[in-house]
Amino acid sequence: MQIGRLITFTLGVIGFGLLQLWVLIMILNTMGSPIDAKEILGDGGLFFFSTSLAVGSAITLFDTNPLKIGSRDCNVTIIVCGGVLLLTVVYYSAVLSQGGLKQPDPFAQHILLQIGCSLIAIGYWFYMGISTGLFVKKE
């Protein structure tokens, strides 16, 4: 495993994938405003990050390793990627269908679920990287 590639891609996914979050925290810190996770993550942005990372990782995985029903890659994708998609779609739909669009921070009560989905999606992305040889030095 090439550690340099792993660090570069990890910083790219977490750093640039959540760039708007880091910039907002930096601005709030510079202004001396309190950093409240419920306000920052109350719009459900991590749900979007989770689903796009999970689906993008699945597409990359099956572009490199063709889909074979019953294979480990297929089973992991169904369980992990399917789980992330199911959780995000169910919670996002449930919150917004109960008048969430009228509330200031409709997802403020679901911060741990958003963080959990993001961590699972990052773990799946890492699995995809291992399975496709993303972190192996190309010669």
C-alpha positions, 0 to 999 in steps of 0.5 A: 500500500502506498501511504502517500496516495492514501493520504492524498486521496483521503485529504481530497475526499474529506477535505475537498468533499466537505470544503464548504463545512471547513470554510464555514467553520473557519469563518465563524471562528474568525468572526468569534461566533459560536460554532453550533453543530446543530446549526451547521449540520441542520440542513442535512448536508452530510446526507448529500455528502454520504450518498454522493460518496457512496454512489461514486465509490460504487460506480468506481468499484464496478467500473474497475471490477465488473459486477458479479452477483454473489461476489464480495464486492457486490455483497458489501455494496448492497449492505453498506451502500444500500444501507447508507442510501436507505437511511438517508432517503428515509430520514431525509424524506421523513423530516422534510415531509413533516414540515421540515422545509418551514423549520430553520434547521430541520436536521438538527436532531439527526446530527449523529445519524448524518455523521454515522452515514458519512463515516460509513460512506468514507469506510466504503470509499476506503474499501473501494480503494483497496479493492481497485488498487487505488492505493497501490503504486503504479509502475 
